[in-house]
Amino acid sequence: MRRSFLRGLVALAGVVVFAAGAVPAGASVPARAEVTPHLLKPTGVLPVGSTSLHLVDSSRPDTWVPSAGPRELMVSLYYPTFVAHGKRKQYMTPLESELLLKEGEIEGLPLDVLSRTRTHSVADAPPVGRWPLVVLSPGFTKPRATLSGLAEDLASHGYVVAVVDHTYENVATTFPDGRVAECVACEITRPPETAHLFWKKLQDGRAADVSFVIDSVLADWGRFVDGSRIAMAGHSAGGAAGIHSMLADPRIKAGVNMDGMQDVPFTGSLSRPFMFMGREVQYTPGASEQAGTWANAWTRLAGWKRWLVVSGMTHASFTDVGLLGWQMGLDSDAEMPGDRAAVVTRRYVRAFVDEHLRGISQGLMDAPSSAYPEIKFCTPESGCA
């Protein structure tokens, strides 16, 4: 569960073997170095702008390195704009690409390849309108860039999206002055008998990060953000932090946990809407210890709730890591092509926030859909259908 997503994408030969299907006999296969990874085009009608925010929380020391001073965060903000053309946002820096590939033990690719990923948002374009806010929290060890595809798509449908780098919890956070904070939390020994204390510290820290980001966005971007309509979604550790963030901050009206083990129990109950969305093989009720953590949390969710499982996906499939790895021919256990996984993830997260922040329902949250046969609706009591 906590192992690197990229380790699930085993690097084989130095050529691309496209996951979409077999290469026809006699066809040339492009070398990996020739592949330019790219995010899927957003599906909404609104052009998307993006900018980076450097935030300093002077009210608390850093979670992992108190000697570093106040907690510093980098946030990527995505939003609707009227500018359809212009310089695109850089996906990540060459150093961040290098460290992410090395963390995943991926070989046979240029170390800067992910920094060349094509995005669809216009860097520093002027914002327009006033929209609901969605905060996204990435998985442990993963930089905020890995949720860019979801963020761009939501913004194209009329959301402001804040994607948070939780400093010292991912391979690299690059600050405007050139400093790079690497993953201090990754080096902390976590023996089984005390591992829960580590994850509680991480989730409590993320809840504080999310609240501070909301404060900052409302203070500096309040003209463009409807503070009465805020949701949070996250992947892996970021998804698991969703409930804790909602309990700590009543401004978060709805939350999504994408494939994150809910391994830190919580007391009391949560009456605001919450959705679990995970791999069928891992999170079918009764299938695993991980599914058991969802079942325990389920009993304390007192409001609207959903438990969805997706067939054919791996842990990485819910993020850009799965899509970009598929494009570059990295082998994985995923049966679902990376582009389809991205489509499914984006569609269901958007359906959830549309329903609970806008009151707009397309029926996807009500029952299984023939357009998305990979999705099953589950409960601990009745199983999946």
C-alpha positions, 0 to 999 in steps of 0.5 A, spaced: 500 500 500 505 504 501 510 502 496 512 507 491 506 507 485 512 507 480 515 501 483 508 498 480 510 500 473 516 495 472 521 498 467 523 493 462 527 494 455 529 501 453 523 501 448 516 503 448 511 497 449 504 500 448 499 498 453 493 499 449 495 493 445 500 489 441 504 492 436 503 490 429 508 485 426 513 489 422 511 496 425 517 500 428 516 501 436 519 508 438 524 509 443 522 511 450 526 517 449 522 519 443 516 519 447 513 526 450 508 524 455 502 528 456 495 530 460 489 528 457 485 534 454 480 537 459 473 536 458 470 542 460 468 548 455 472 553 460 480 555 458 484 553 464 489 558 467 494 556 473 499 559 478 504 557 483 503 559 490 508 560 496 505 560 502 508 560 509 504 559 516 507 563 521 503 560 526 506 553 526 513 550 525 514 545 520 511 538 521 517 534 520 523 539 520 521 544 526 528 547 525 526 549 518 522 555 521 514 556 519 511 551 515 512 552 508 507 550 502 507 550 495 500 550 492 498 549 484 492 553 483 488 551 477 482 556 475 477 558 469 480 564 465 478 567 458 485 566 455 485 560 451 492 560 448 499 562 451 505 559 455 503 552 458 504 551 466 511 546 467 508 540 469 514 539 474 522 541 474 527 537 471 530 535 478 523 533 481 522 528 475 529 525 476 528 524 483 521 521 482 524 516 477 529 514 482 525 513 487 521 509 483 527 505 481 525 507 473 531 506 468 531 507 461 528 513 461 531 520 460 531 523 467 528 529 465 522 526 461 516 528 466 518 535 466 517 535 459 510 533 460 505 537 456 499 540 460 493 544 458 493 550 463 496 557 461 501 559 466 499 565 470 493 567 466 488 572 469 482 568 473 475 570 471 468 568 475 467 566 482 467 558 483 467 553 488 473 550 491 476 543 491 483 542 494 487 536 492 492 532 496 497 527 493 499 520 495 505 520 500 512 521 496 508 524 490 509 531 488 503 535 487 504 535 480 501 528 479 494 530 480 495 535 475 490 532 470 484 531 475 485 539 477 485 541 470 479 537 468 475 540 474 477 547 472 475 547 465 468 545 468 468 551 473 472 550 479 478 553 482 482 547 484 488 548 489 493 542 489 498 541 495 505 539 496 506 537 503 513 539 504 518 534 506 513 528 505 514 528 497 520 526 493 521 534 492 518 541 493 521 546 489 521 553 492 521 560 488 528 561 491 531 555 488 531 551 495 529 544 494 526 540 500 526 532 499 522 527 503 524 527 510 518 523 512 520 518 507 527 516 512 523 515 518 523 508 521 516 506 522 516 499 526 509 496 525 507 497 533 508 504 532 506 505 525 500 508 526 503 514 530 507 516 524 500 516 520 496 520 525 502 525 525 502 525 517 494 526 517 494 531 522 499 535 519 495 534 512 489 537 515 493 543 518 496 544 511 489 544 508 486 548 513 491 553 512 491 553 504 483 554 504 485 560 509 490 563 504 486 562 498 480 565 501 484 571 503 488 572 496 483 569 491 476 570 495 474 574 489 474 568 485 472 563 490 465 561 493 468 560 500 461 556 502 462 551 497 469 547 498 470 540 497 477 536 498 479 529 494 486 526 495 489 520 493 492 514 497 495 518 504 492 524 501 485 521 500 486 518 507 487 525 510 480 527 507 476 525 513 481 528 518 481 534 514 473 535 514 473 533 522 478 539 523 475 544 518 467 544 517 468 549 511 470 542 507 463 540 505 464 534 502 470 529 501 473 523 496 478 518 498 481 515 492 485 508 494 487 510 500 487 506 506 483 509 512 488 506 517 488 512 522 481 511 526 477 517 528 472 518 533 465 521 533 461 521 526 462 525 520 455 527 517 457 531 510 458 527 504 464 522 503 466 517 497 470 512 497 473 510 490 478 504 490 481 498 486 476 492 486 481 487 487 483 491 494 477 495 496 471 490 495 468 489 502 471 483 506 477 483 501 483 485 505 485 489 511 485 495 507 478 494 505 477 493 513 479 500 514 474 503 510 468 498 513 470 501 520 470 508 517 463 507 514 460 506 520 462 513 522 459 516 516 453 519 518 451 522 512 451 521 504 456 516 502 458 512 497 463 506 496 465 505 489 470 500 486 473 500 479 476 493 476 482 493 472 486 499 475 492 499 480 494 504 485 497 509 480 491 509 475 488 514 479 493 519 478 497 522 472 503 516 474 498 511 471 497 515 465 504 517 464 507 511 465 502 507 460 504 512 455 511 511 456 510 503 455 512 502 463 509 495 464 504 495 470 499 490 473 493 495 470 488 491 465 485 498 464 489 502 459 492 509 462 487 514 458 481 510 460 483 510 468 484 517 467 477 518 464 473 514 469 477 517 475 476 524 473 468 523 471 466 520 478 470 525 482 467 531 478 460 528 478 461 527 486 463 535 487 457 537 482 452 534 486 455 536 493 457 543 491 453 545 486 446 540 487 447 538 480 446 530 479 447 526 472 445 520 476 452 517 476 452 517 484 445 513 484 447 507 481 452 503 476 452 506 469 453 502 462 457 508 460 462 506 466 461 498 467 468 498 470 465 501 476 461 497 482 457 500 488 458 497 494 456 496 501 459 492 507 453 489 508 451 487 501 457 487 497 458 490 490 453 491 484 
